[in-house]
Amino acid sequence: MSAWIKMISDEDADETLTKALDFARTPHGTVDNVMRVHSLRPSTMHGHVVLYRACLHDDQNTIPMWFQEVISSYVSTLNNCPYSYANHWANACHLMADPQKAEQVEAAFKIRAPEKVFNGSQLAFLRYAEKLTLSPNEMCRADVDMLKEEGISDGEILEANQIIGYFNYVNRLLNGLGVSTDGDVVGYYKSE
């Protein structure tokens, strides 16, 4: 466990925190530091878990899971958030199952040039993510209209907006509290 503020271990948790920790457990049975950093305020941990699952693990989402993770990784790159990038880039690579493509995407992200790898609706999503992340006060109706012109539905626009908004929130949480992956299982898909 590593952050600039105190994080309470399972062993030292009271009943309220234990419930929040159990709710936040990963498929690996652990509680990642991104959630444990809330241990001094279990209600924000609970709210964070609900928001995370609604944005990225909802059965109604229609953006392919691998591309949800790509959007997440790009926002985390733009925010220079090594914690989120490590986790969600690992997920994107796993879901892409194409190491050569993953290498090309990562290289493009490092230079903020997603157009080197993506086009059409995928590039439109990433351009929307970049503007919403770096210049939120400059967003305008044309930004959403550009997505619609690429054939993206209103529901998918909302999905992308929520993923982008979530990662801007969590990147600031992690960077602002110095949370690291020390002790975490990195990525949702544990290597065997």
C-alpha positions as CSV (number, residue, x, y, z in Angstrom):
1,M,0.0,0.0,0.0
2,S,1.4,3.3,-1.0
3,A,-0.1,6.9,-0.9
4,W,0.7,10.2,0.7
5,I,-2.2,9.7,3.2
6,K,-2.9,6.9,5.6
7,M,-4.6,3.8,4.2
8,I,-6.2,1.3,6.6
9,S,-5.4,-2.4,6.2
10,D,-8.1,-5.1,6.3
11,E,-6.9,-6.2,9.7
12,D,-7.4,-2.7,11.2
13,A,-10.8,-2.0,9.5
14,D,-13.9,-1.5,11.5
15,E,-17.3,-3.0,10.5
16,T,-18.2,-0.1,8.2
17,L,-14.9,-0.1,6.4
18,T,-14.8,-3.9,6.1
19,K,-18.2,-3.7,4.2
20,A,-16.8,-1.1,1.9
21,L,-13.5,-3.1,1.4
22,D,-15.5,-6.2,0.6
23,F,-17.6,-4.3,-1.9
24,A,-14.4,-3.0,-3.6
25,R,-12.6,-6.3,-3.9
26,T,-11.3,-7.2,-7.3
27,P,-11.8,-10.6,-9.0
28,H,-8.4,-11.4,-7.5
29,G,-9.8,-10.9,-3.9
30,T,-7.7,-7.8,-3.3
31,V,-8.5,-4.2,-2.8
32,D,-6.5,-2.0,-5.1
33,N,-4.9,1.2,-3.8
34,V,-7.2,3.3,-6.0
35,M,-10.0,2.1,-3.7
36,R,-8.1,1.7,-0.4
37,V,-7.0,5.3,-0.5
38,H,-10.6,6.0,0.5
39,S,-10.3,3.9,3.6
40,L,-10.6,7.0,5.9
41,R,-14.0,7.7,4.3
42,P,-15.7,4.4,3.4
43,S,-18.7,6.2,1.8
44,T,-16.5,7.7,-0.9
45,M,-15.0,4.3,-1.5
46,H,-18.5,2.8,-2.0
47,G,-19.5,5.7,-4.3
48,H,-16.2,5.3,-6.3
49,V,-16.8,1.5,-6.8
50,V,-20.4,2.1,-8.0
51,L,-19.3,4.8,-10.4
52,Y,-16.4,2.7,-11.8
53,R,-18.6,-0.3,-12.4
54,A,-21.3,1.8,-14.0
55,C,-18.8,3.5,-16.4
56,L,-16.7,0.5,-17.4
57,H,-18.5,-2.7,-16.5
58,D,-22.1,-2.2,-17.3
59,D,-23.8,-4.8,-19.5
60,Q,-25.6,-2.1,-21.4
61,N,-22.4,-0.5,-22.7
62,T,-22.1,-1.0,-26.5
63,I,-18.6,0.5,-27.0
64,P,-16.4,-2.6,-27.2
65,M,-14.6,-3.3,-23.9
66,W,-11.2,-3.2,-25.5
67,F,-11.9,0.3,-26.8
68,Q,-13.3,1.4,-23.5
69,E,-9.9,0.5,-22.1
70,V,-8.2,2.4,-24.9
71,I,-10.2,5.5,-24.2
72,S,-9.3,5.1,-20.5
73,S,-5.6,4.7,-21.3
74,Y,-5.6,7.7,-23.5
75,V,-7.2,10.0,-20.9
76,S,-4.7,8.6,-18.3
77,T,-1.8,9.4,-20.7
78,L,-3.1,12.9,-21.3
79,N,-3.3,13.4,-17.5
80,N,0.1,11.7,-16.9
81,C,-1.4,9.3,-14.4
82,P,0.9,6.3,-14.2
83,Y,-1.4,4.3,-11.9
84,S,-4.5,4.4,-14.2
85,Y,-2.3,4.0,-17.3
86,A,-0.6,0.9,-15.9
87,N,-3.9,-0.8,-15.0
88,H,-6.0,0.1,-18.0
89,W,-3.3,-0.2,-20.6
90,A,-2.7,-3.8,-19.3
91,N,-6.4,-4.4,-19.8
92,A,-6.4,-2.9,-23.3
93,C,-3.5,-5.0,-24.3
94,H,-5.1,-8.1,-23.0
95,L,-8.4,-7.4,-24.7
96,M,-6.8,-6.4,-28.0
97,A,-4.8,-9.7,-28.1
98,D,-2.6,-8.1,-30.7
99,P,0.9,-7.1,-29.4
100,Q,1.9,-5.3,-32.6
101,K,-1.3,-3.2,-32.6
102,A,-0.8,-2.5,-28.9
103,E,2.7,-1.3,-29.5
104,Q,1.5,1.0,-32.3
105,V,-1.3,2.5,-30.2
106,E,1.1,3.1,-27.3
107,A,3.6,4.8,-29.5
108,A,0.8,7.0,-31.0
109,F,-0.5,7.9,-27.5
110,K,3.0,8.9,-26.3
111,I,3.1,11.6,-29.0
112,R,-0.6,12.5,-28.8
113,A,-1.2,11.3,-32.3
114,P,-4.0,8.7,-32.2
115,E,-4.6,9.4,-35.9
116,K,-1.5,7.3,-36.6
117,V,-3.5,4.2,-35.6
118,F,-7.2,5.1,-35.5
119,N,-9.7,6.6,-37.9
120,G,-13.4,7.0,-38.2
121,S,-15.5,6.7,-35.1
122,Q,-12.6,5.5,-33.0
123,L,-10.5,8.5,-33.8
124,A,-13.5,10.8,-33.2
125,F,-13.9,9.3,-29.7
126,L,-10.2,9.9,-28.9
127,R,-10.3,13.5,-30.2
128,Y,-13.4,14.1,-28.0
129,A,-11.6,12.5,-25.1
130,E,-8.5,14.8,-25.7
131,K,-10.5,18.0,-25.8
132,L,-12.8,17.1,-22.9
133,T,-9.7,16.2,-20.8
134,L,-7.4,19.1,-21.8
135,S,-9.8,21.9,-22.6
136,P,-13.2,21.1,-20.9
137,N,-14.2,24.8,-21.0
138,E,-13.9,24.9,-24.8
139,M,-16.4,22.0,-25.4
140,C,-19.3,22.9,-27.7
141,R,-22.2,21.3,-29.5
142,A,-20.0,20.8,-32.6
143,D,-17.8,18.3,-30.6
144,V,-20.9,16.1,-30.1
145,D,-22.1,16.7,-33.6
146,M,-18.8,15.5,-34.9
147,L,-19.3,12.2,-33.1
148,K,-22.8,11.9,-34.5
149,E,-21.5,12.5,-38.0
150,E,-19.3,9.4,-37.5
151,G,-22.4,7.3,-36.8
152,I,-22.0,7.2,-33.1
153,S,-25.2,6.9,-31.2
154,D,-26.3,9.2,-28.4
155,G,-26.0,6.3,-26.0
156,E,-22.4,5.6,-27.0
157,I,-21.6,9.3,-26.7
158,L,-22.9,9.2,-23.2
159,E,-20.8,6.1,-22.4
160,A,-17.7,7.7,-23.7
161,N,-18.4,10.9,-21.9
162,Q,-18.8,9.0,-18.6
163,I,-15.6,7.0,-19.1
164,I,-13.7,10.2,-19.9
165,G,-15.2,12.0,-17.0
166,Y,-14.5,9.1,-14.6
167,F,-10.9,8.9,-15.6
168,N,-10.4,12.6,-15.2
169,Y,-11.8,12.2,-11.7
170,V,-9.7,9.2,-10.8
171,N,-6.5,10.5,-12.4
172,R,-6.8,13.6,-10.1
173,L,-7.6,11.4,-7.1
174,L,-4.5,9.2,-7.7
175,N,-2.1,12.0,-8.7
176,G,-3.3,14.3,-6.0
177,L,-2.8,11.7,-3.2
178,G,0.4,10.1,-4.6
179,V,-1.2,6.6,-5.0
180,S,1.0,4.0,-6.5
181,T,0.5,0.4,-7.6
182,D,2.8,-0.9,-4.9
183,G,1.1,-4.1,-3.6
184,D,-1.6,-4.1,-6.3
185,V,-2.3,-6.8,-8.9
186,V,-1.9,-4.6,-12.0
187,G,-4.8,-4.9,-14.5
188,Y,-8.2,-6.6,-14.2
189,Y,-7.0,-9.8,-16.0
190,K,-4.5,-11.5,-13.7
191,S,-1.7,-13.3,-15.6
192,E,-1.6,-17.0,-14.9
